[in-house]
Amino acid sequence: MTEANGTHEEFIRALYSLNQTMKALFERGDVALFPEMNAEVKELYRIQHGSEDPVMKALDIECGIIYNNFDMIVAVLRTVEDGEIDRGAQTAINKFLHNIDEAVVNIASALGLV
């Protein structure tokens, strides 16, 4: 990785925040954390999407995994009735969360953070 600049530092802070929310989600299974996670994903997108910075461009595929999987979580949550997440929806959400977590780890590794 090249020397961190302000954009990189801002991105790393947003990635760390998302990681902390994901950790809480895995530990507690609290769906009330999804709005917070949504804000963090939007912040990552704002910082990274369309950036001409070579580091941000290099993260495009992994970031796309985060964005697409979070969109899929939202789509699944919109299908549940009365806010009750059935077994099938929970399985799908868990898979999407796993994909996001893996992408976060891959990005952190690419940035030399782990």
C-alpha positions, 0 to 999 in steps of 0.5 A: 500500500502507498502512504495513507492520505486523508481519503485512505484514513477516512476510508479506514475509519469507516471500515473499522466502524463497519467491522465493529458493527458487524462484530456486534451483529454476530455477537448479539444477532440484533437486527436493530444494528442494520440501520447503523450498518447501512449508514456505514456502508453508505459512508464507505461507498461515498468515500470509495465509489468513483475515486480515481485514487489508485488504492481506492480503485484497487479495492473496487471488487471487494467494496462491490461485494460489501455493497451488493451483499448489503443490498441483498440483506435489505432485499431479504428484510423487505420480504419478511412479514411482521418483522419476523425473520424466518429460518430461510431469511436468517440463513440468507442474511447470515450468508450475506453477512459472512460475505461482507465480513470476508470482504472487510478482512480482505480489504484490511489485509490489502491495506496492511491493517492485518 
